Amino acid sequence: MYSGSSLHKMSFNADGDVASITTLPDLHISPFTCPMYDFDEDGNIRIGLGHVIYKIHTAPGGEPELRPVSSKIQLEPNTAIHAFCLKENEIWIAIGVPQCR
């Protein structure tokens, strides 16, 4: 769930009731230009923020934290990640120059 400049993770119990809500504040993102995907279905989302791909992990205290996916992915600082596409054992990443209007 996205609101304002924060990303929220809602966890549910077996009855479908909300068990917990955790927040990543101050991301300064738009939900329309921030691709997110759980590629390996482990419950940890990959998110494209600016020119870096992060995986959102749960810290020991239960709060979400961002960790870069890999040091091998080096995108230019003036690029933006627009979309992820999973195909078999590949991940395709659409990048481009951010648009200012």
C-alpha positions in Angstrom: 0.0 0.0 0.0 1.4 3.4 -0.9 0.4 6.7 0.6 2.1 10.1 0.5 5.8 9.3 0.5 5.6 6.0 2.4 5.2 2.4 1.5 3.2 0.2 3.9 3.2 -3.6 4.3 0.1 -5.2 5.8 0.3 -8.7 7.2 -2.8 -10.8 7.8 -3.6 -13.7 10.2 -5.2 -17.0 9.2 -8.7 -15.4 9.6 -7.9 -12.6 7.1 -7.7 -9.9 9.8 -4.9 -7.4 9.7 -2.1 -8.7 12.0 0.4 -5.9 11.6 1.2 -2.9 9.4 4.8 -1.7 8.9 6.0 1.4 7.1 9.0 2.5 5.0 8.8 6.3 5.4 10.2 9.1 3.3 10.6 7.2 0.0 9.5 10.2 -2.2 8.1 8.0 -4.9 5.1 7.9 -7.1 3.1 4.7 -7.2 2.8 5.0 -11.0 6.6 5.1 -11.5 7.8 2.7 -8.8 7.9 -0.9 -10.0 7.6 -3.6 -7.4 7.7 -7.4 -7.7 8.3 -10.5 -5.6 10.4 -12.5 -8.1 11.2 -15.5 -5.9 7.9 -15.4 -4.0 9.7 -15.3 -0.6 7.5 -12.3 0.6 10.3 -9.8 0.1 9.5 -7.3 -2.7 12.1 -5.9 -5.1 11.5 -2.2 -5.7 13.0 0.2 -8.2 13.9 3.5 -6.6 15.7 6.0 -8.8 18.6 4.1 -10.4 18.9 1.3 -7.8 17.0 -2.0 -7.3 16.4 -2.8 -3.7 14.9 -5.8 -1.9 12.7 -4.9 1.0 13.6 -7.2 3.9 12.1 -7.4 7.4 14.6 -6.2 10.0 14.9 -8.0 13.4 12.6 -5.5 15.0 9.9 -6.2 12.4 10.4 -3.0 10.4 11.0 -3.1 6.7 14.5 -2.1 5.4 15.9 -1.5 2.0 19.0 -3.5 0.8 20.5 -3.1 -2.7 19.8 -6.4 -4.7 23.3 -6.6 -6.1 26.5 -4.6 -6.6 26.6 -6.0 -10.1 23.6 -3.9 -11.2 25.1 -0.4 -11.9 22.7 2.0 -13.5 23.6 5.6 -14.4 22.4 8.1 -11.7 20.2 9.9 -14.2 18.2 6.8 -15.1 14.9 5.5 -13.6 13.6 2.0 -13.4 10.1 1.9 -15.1 9.2 -1.8 -15.1 10.2 -5.4 -14.3 9.2 -8.4 -16.3 9.9 -12.0 -15.2 10.4 -14.6 -18.0 11.5 -18.1 -16.9 14.9 -17.6 -15.3 15.4 -14.0 -16.5 14.3 -10.6 -15.2 13.9 -7.9 -17.8 14.2 -4.3 -16.5 12.9 -1.3 -18.4 14.9 1.8 -17.7 14.9 5.4 -19.0 15.5 9.0 -18.2 13.0 10.4 -15.7 10.4 12.7 -17.2 9.9 16.2 -15.6 6.7 18.0 -16.5 
